[in-house]
């Protein structure tokens, strides 16, 4: 039994190092730490970018749901919701629920970036939900004749979350495939 194998058995919680001569180059710990820190900084910046839309979707979604509930409790058939034409309380509640779903997508994207989650299924499900909400926002913008600048202002957060999730799915699935074939 070699000294390295015996040391591993004595310290089970110690990080596993490749054996000498295994074909893996030795990388100094300082280089690995620098790579981890730069990746963490990029993930932090990516998570911070979601904050404006996170607040916008959360506040507007809650406002719409509360306004719809108040109108429904007062027995109103239609109400003026501001930018749009008159809507029913159920239509406004539906829009509020969609905005709260967008809030959840932005929150999930920010937290996954912040904590460096590398699960392909989590990122794939976030990609699908974000892409669906983005497609719905495009449809709503066209149907409601929303000015393109206002659409970008309101809904670019969903486009950003979709792009980040898609890139993360590609990155995570490629990382999982590396090293699966044994060297000759």
C-alpha positions in Angstrom: 0.0 0.0 0.0 1.5 3.4 -1.0 1.8 6.3 1.5 -0.8 8.3 -0.4 -3.4 5.6 -0.2 -2.8 5.1 3.5 -3.0 8.9 4.1 -6.4 8.9 2.3 -7.7 6.1 4.5 -6.7 7.9 7.6 -8.3 11.2 6.6 -11.6 10.4 4.8 -12.7 14.0 4.7 -9.5 15.2 3.0 -9.9 16.3 -0.6 -8.8 13.6 -3.0 -5.7 14.4 -5.0 -4.7 12.5 -8.2 -1.9 10.0 -7.7 1.5 10.9 -9.0 2.0 9.8 -12.6 -1.8 9.6 -13.3 -1.5 11.9 -16.3 -3.2 14.8 -14.5 -1.0 17.9 -14.3 -0.5 19.3 -10.9 -2.3 22.6 -10.6 -1.3 24.9 -7.7 -4.0 25.6 -5.2 -3.6 29.4 -5.8 -4.6 29.0 -9.4 -7.6 27.0 -8.6 -8.6 29.5 -5.9 -8.2 32.4 -8.4 -10.4 30.6 -10.9 -13.1 30.0 -8.3 -13.0 33.6 -7.1 -13.3 35.0 -10.6 -16.2 32.6 -11.4 -17.9 33.7 -8.1 -17.5 37.4 -9.0 -19.1 36.8 -12.4 -21.9 34.8 -10.9 -22.5 37.6 -8.4 -22.6 40.2 -11.1 -25.0 38.0 -13.1 -27.3 37.7 -10.1 -27.2 41.4 -9.3 -28.3 42.2 -12.8 -31.7 40.5 -12.1 -32.5 42.8 -9.2 -34.3 45.6 -11.1 -36.7 43.2 -12.8 -37.1 41.1 -9.7 -38.4 44.2 -7.9 -40.5 45.3 -10.9 -42.2 42.0 -11.3 -42.7 41.4 -7.6 -44.2 44.8 -6.8 -46.3 45.0 -10.0 -47.6 41.4 -9.6 -48.6 42.0 -6.0 -50.3 45.3 -6.9 -52.3 43.6 -9.7 -53.4 40.7 -7.6 -54.4 43.0 -4.7 -56.3 45.4 -7.0 -58.1 42.5 -8.7 -59.1 41.0 -5.4 -60.3 44.4 -4.1 -62.3 45.0 -7.3 -63.8 41.5 -7.1 -64.8 41.9 -3.5 -66.5 45.2 -4.3 -68.5 43.4 -7.1 -67.0 45.5 -10.0 -67.3 44.0 -13.4 -64.5 46.1 -14.9 -61.8 48.4 -13.7 -59.2 50.7 -15.1 -55.8 49.1 -14.6 -53.8 52.1 -15.8 -51.9 51.7 -19.0 -54.4 49.3 -20.6 -58.1 49.6 -21.3 -60.7 48.5 -18.9 -60.3 44.9 -17.7 -62.2 42.4 -15.6 -60.8 41.5 -12.1 -60.1 38.0 -13.3 -58.0 39.3 -16.2 -56.0 41.5 -13.9 -55.5 38.7 -11.4 -54.2 36.5 -14.3 -51.7 39.2 -15.3 -50.7 39.6 -11.7 -50.1 35.9 -11.4 -48.0 35.9 -14.5 -45.9 38.7 -13.2 -45.4 36.8 -9.9 -44.3 33.8 -12.0 -41.8 36.1 -13.7 -40.7 37.2 -10.2 -40.2 33.6 -9.3 -38.1 33.0 -12.5 -35.9 36.0 -11.8 -35.5 35.0 -8.2 -34.6 31.4 -9.1 -32.1 32.6 -11.8 -30.4 35.0 -9.3 -30.2 32.4 -6.6 -28.9 29.7 -8.9 -26.3 32.0 -10.2 -25.4 33.2 -6.7 -24.9 29.7 -5.3 -23.4 28.2 -8.4 -25.9 25.4 -8.8 -24.8 23.0 -11.5 -27.8 20.7 -11.9 -28.8 20.5 -15.6 -32.5 19.6 -14.8 -32.9 22.7 -12.6 -31.5 24.9 -15.3 -33.5 23.2 -18.0 -36.8 23.7 -16.2 -35.9 27.3 -15.5 -35.1 27.8 -19.3 -38.4 26.3 -20.3 -40.5 28.4 -17.9 -38.5 31.6 -18.7 -38.8 31.0 -22.4 -42.6 30.5 -22.1 -43.0 33.7 -20.1 -40.8 35.5 -22.6 -43.0 34.3 -25.5 -46.1 35.3 -23.6 -44.6 38.8 -23.0 -43.9 39.2 -26.7 -47.5 38.2 -27.5 -48.8 40.6 -24.9 -46.7 43.4 -26.2 -47.8 42.9 -29.7 -51.5 42.3 -28.8 -51.5 45.3 -26.4 -49.6 47.5 -28.9 -46.9 48.2 -26.4 -44.1 50.4 -27.6 -40.9 48.4 -28.3 -38.9 50.6 -25.8 -41.4 49.9 -23.1 -41.4 46.2 -23.9 -37.6 46.1 -23.5 -37.9 48.1 -20.3 -40.5 45.8 -18.8 -39.6 42.4 -20.2 -35.9 42.3 -20.9 -35.4 40.6 -17.5 -37.2 37.6 -18.8 -35.0 37.6 -21.9 -32.0 37.8 -19.7 -33.1 35.0 -17.5 -33.8 32.8 -20.5 -30.4 33.5 -22.0 -28.6 32.9 -18.7 -30.5 29.6 -18.1 -29.9 28.4 -21.7 -26.1 29.2 -21.4 -26.0 27.5 -18.0 -27.8 24.3 -19.4 -25.2 24.1 -22.2 -22.3 24.8 -19.8 -23.5 22.3 -17.2 -24.2 19.5 -19.7 -20.9 19.9 -21.4 -19.1 19.8 -18.1 -20.8 16.6 -17.2 -19.7 14.9 -20.4 -16.1 15.8 -19.9 -14.0 13.0 -18.6 -16.6 10.3 -19.3 -14.3 8.4 -21.7 -11.3 6.8 -20.3 -7.9 7.8 -21.8 -6.3 5.1 -24.0 
